[in-house]
Amino acid sequence: MDLRVLHYLVEIVQWGGFGKAAEHIHISQPALSKAISALEEELGVTLLERGHRGGKIGVTAAGEIVHRHALAMLNNRQQLLNELQQLQGLQTGHLNIGLSPLGSADIFAPIIARFRATYPQITINLMERGGAEQEVALRRGEIELATSLIPAASDSDIDWMLICDDPMMVALPLTHPLANADTLHLNDLAQTPLVIFEHTFMLNRVILQACRNSGFEPPALTEVTHPDFGLALVAAGTGAMLLPRLITQRHPNSGVAIKPLHSESLRWQLSLIWRKNVKLSFAAEAMKQMMQSSLNF
């Protein structure tokens, strides 16, 4: 059984069809379809339900089984390569790491520069996406390390190391009735529209859940991907925005009032995460140790 074709199957399931999968793995769609048909013939089962015009391709019960084993086999192959790379040392290799756009430039740019200077032969591939997407990519084996908020207790397959534990602040328009308050509680914002990072950011989920725990749903949401734009919207009167203290310090805006949020539970707890019980490559282990020493943990 060809691991390459199993990889094709995983890509088709991930992207929901032949077209996007073929584009992602850089082969023609007819060649991809032919490879999957050959795999189905070899196994004597139908793996994919074709013919869903305009929709995602279906996966049969047999396809679910083969997909599950394909993920395991591809993961075992990657572990084999990681161990061989570790045996050879850090003379060559690749480091695939995911960084959240929020705070990464401030916290990680100096560490990445130091890693580059220490290991110049290692190719660093950075994925910059929100924490929710980082966790998906980590579980798929696309990256070895990622940054996200501290994983939930239910995420038993992920290990983590705390990087930053920062209080949350509230950014308000200068004309907001609460702009002169010393400290705010979350339920003070129950009637105020929120500017919030879009749904791929773990902070989005954490903030919305905290609002629900306080007994309200924000009356309106405006989603953004960058703090500067979010703060500009706040200054223009769109609503309030909840941000980590570090981010408010790095992105000042004279048109907003920044107030501390009094909350024991709602904090920005950025962490470095990796898959539990999966051996990291030598490069990833070196980066993890460098982060640990640079951040004084």
N, C-alpha and C positions, 0 to 999 in steps of 0.2 A: 504494500500500500504506500503510495507516494505522499510524503508529508507536504509536498508542494501543493498537491490537489486538495488535501485536507485544509491547508491554509486558504485556498480559494473558497472552499465551502464556508469557512468561518467568516471571510470577508463578505460573501453574499448575504449571509444571515445578518451580519452587523449592519450592512448598508441597505438591506431590504430589497435587493434586486441585482440583476446581472450588470445593468448599465453603470451604476455608481461604483460597484465593486471592480468592474473591469477598468474603469478610469483610475481608481485608487491604486490598483496593483500593476497598472501600466501594461495590460495585454488587451487584445481585441475581444469584443463581446462574443463573437462566434467561437474563438479559441477557448474562452472560459466555459461557454455552454458545452462544447465538445468534451472538455476535461471532466466536467461534472457528470455528463452522460456516461462517460467511460467508467467513472467511479461507481455510478449506480449499477451499471452492467456487471462490474466486478463483484459488487456486494449482493447483487440480485434483489435490490429493493429500490423503491422510489424515495428520494430524499427531499425533493422540493416540489411544491404544487405550483405549476406554471399556469399562465393564462389569466392572471389577475391584472387585467389591463388598467393601467394608471394607479394601481395600488401596490402595497408591499407584497413581495413574494411569500407564499406560505411554506411552512416546514412540516413535513409529515412526522408521524410518531417515530418512524425509523430514522428520519433526518435529525430529530432531537437527540436520539441516542448517539448517532455518529458525530454530531456537532459537539456533544459533551465530551466524548472520548478524544475528538480532534483537539479541543482546547487543552486537555490534559497532556496529550502527546507533544503538542507544540510547546507547551510550558516545560516539559521534561527536556526537550531539545535545547531550549534556551538555558536551562540550568546546567546542562552538560557544557554548553559553550562558555557559560560564566565561570565554571570551575576550571576549564582549560585556560581561560584568560587569566584567572587568578594564579594558576600554576606558572604561567609565563611572565607574570608581573605586569607592571603598568608601562611597558614599552610601547604598546599599541592598544587600540580598543575604542569602544564607544560608550558614552554615558548618556542615557535617555532619561531626562528629568523634566517633570512638570512643575511650573511655577504659576501661582495665582497672580493675575495682574495687580491685585490690591496689595501694596506694600512690598512687592518683590524687588523693585528697583532700589528701594532704600535699605532693605535688609540683606539681600543676596548678591547684588552686583559686586561688592568688594570680595565676597567669598569666591564667587565664580572666577573673578580675575586672578585671585591667589591660586586657585586650582589650576587655571590655565598656565600660569607661570611655573607651577610645580610639576605639572604633567603635560608638557606641550604636545606630546604625541597622541593624546586622547582627544577624540572628536566629541564635542558636547552638542547634543541635540536637545534644544529647549522647546517645550510645549507650553505656551502661555494661554491658559483657559481658566474658567472659574473652577472652584473647588469641587463642585458636583461632577463636572466632566473629568477632572483629574482622577477622581476615585474610580470612575468607569474605565478610563485608560489604564490605570494601575492594575485593576483586576484582569484586564485583557492581556496584560503583559507588554503593552506598548511602551510603558515607561517603568523604571525601577523605583524611583523616588518621586514624591510629589509633595506639594504644600496644600494644606486644607485646614479647616478648623478641626479641633479634636474630634476623632470619630465617635459615633454613638456606641453605646455598650453593645448594641446588636451587631456591630461590625467586627465580629470575632476573628475575621480573617485578616485584619489590618493591625499592624503595630505602629507606634508613633512616638515622637519625641517633641516635647513642647519647645517652641521657638520664641513666642512672644505672648504675654498675657497682659492685654491692654484694656483699660476701662473704655466704655463707650461715651461719646459726646453727642450732643444734639446741636445741629446747625439750624438756625431759625432766620427768617427774614427780619431785618431791623425793625420793621413795622408790626411784627407779630406781638400780640398782647403779652406773651411770656418772654419776650426778648430781654427784659430787665430782671428776670428771676435769677436767683443765685444758683439754684440746683433744680433739676426737673426729675419727676418720676414718669415712668412710661405711660401711665394712664392719664397724665396731663395732656398727652398728644392724641387722645381718643377722638377728638373732633377735627384734627388737623390732617390734611392730605400728606402722604409721605412720598419723598423721592427716595428710591431704593435701588440697589444694584440688581441687575436682571437675574433671572431665575437660575442661571448656571453657577452663580456665586452661592456658596454655602451660607454666607452671611444673610442672604435673602431669606432663606428658610428659617434661620435662627431668629431673625428679627420678627418675622411674621408669626412664628410660634410663640414668641415672648408676648406679642400683642394679644394673641388669643388667650394665653395664660393669664393675662391681665384683664380679660373680659371684654375685649373689643376687637373689631376688624377695622383697619384704617379706612376712612371714607373714600379715598381714592389713592391710586398708586401710579407713579411715573418711574419707569425703569431706565437705568442708565448703565453704562459699562465703565465710566471713568469718573473719579471723584471731582475733577475740575469742572466737568460739565454739570454734574449733580449740584455742586455748590453754586454754580452760576444760575441754575434753575431756582434754587432756594433764594438767592439774592433777588431774583426777579419776582418772587412771591408765589412760586408754584406750590410750595409746601415746606415741611421740615425734613431733615435728613439725619439718620443715625450713622455715626462714623467712629472708627477707633481713634483714640487720642493721637496716635502716631500720624495718622493720615491727615487730621486737621492741622497738625503742626507743619507737615510737609507741603500742604496745599492751602495756604492762607488766602482768604477772600475778604476784602474790607466791607463787602456788602452783606455779610451775615454775622449773626451773634452766635458764638460758640458757648454752650452751657454744659456743665457736667450732668451726666445721667446717673441718678442714684439707683443702682440695681446690683444686687448680690449675684444674680444669675446671668445677666446679659453682659458678656464680656467678649472681646476679640481674642480668642485663644488659638493663635496660628500654630500649626504643628507640621513637622516633617513626617510623612507617612510612607510605609512600605508594606509589602505583603508578608504576613506572618508565615513562618515555616517554608519560605522560599529563599534560597541562598542568593544573596546579592553578588553581583559581579565585583571584581576587585576595585574597579573604578567607582562604582556606587558606594561600596563600603568606605573607600577613601574619602569620598565627598561627604558622607554622613559623619565620619570622624572629624573632618575639617570643620563642618558646620558646628559640631558639638564643641570643639575647642575654641572656635572663633566667637561663639555666643556664650562661652564661659559656663557650660552645663557640665 
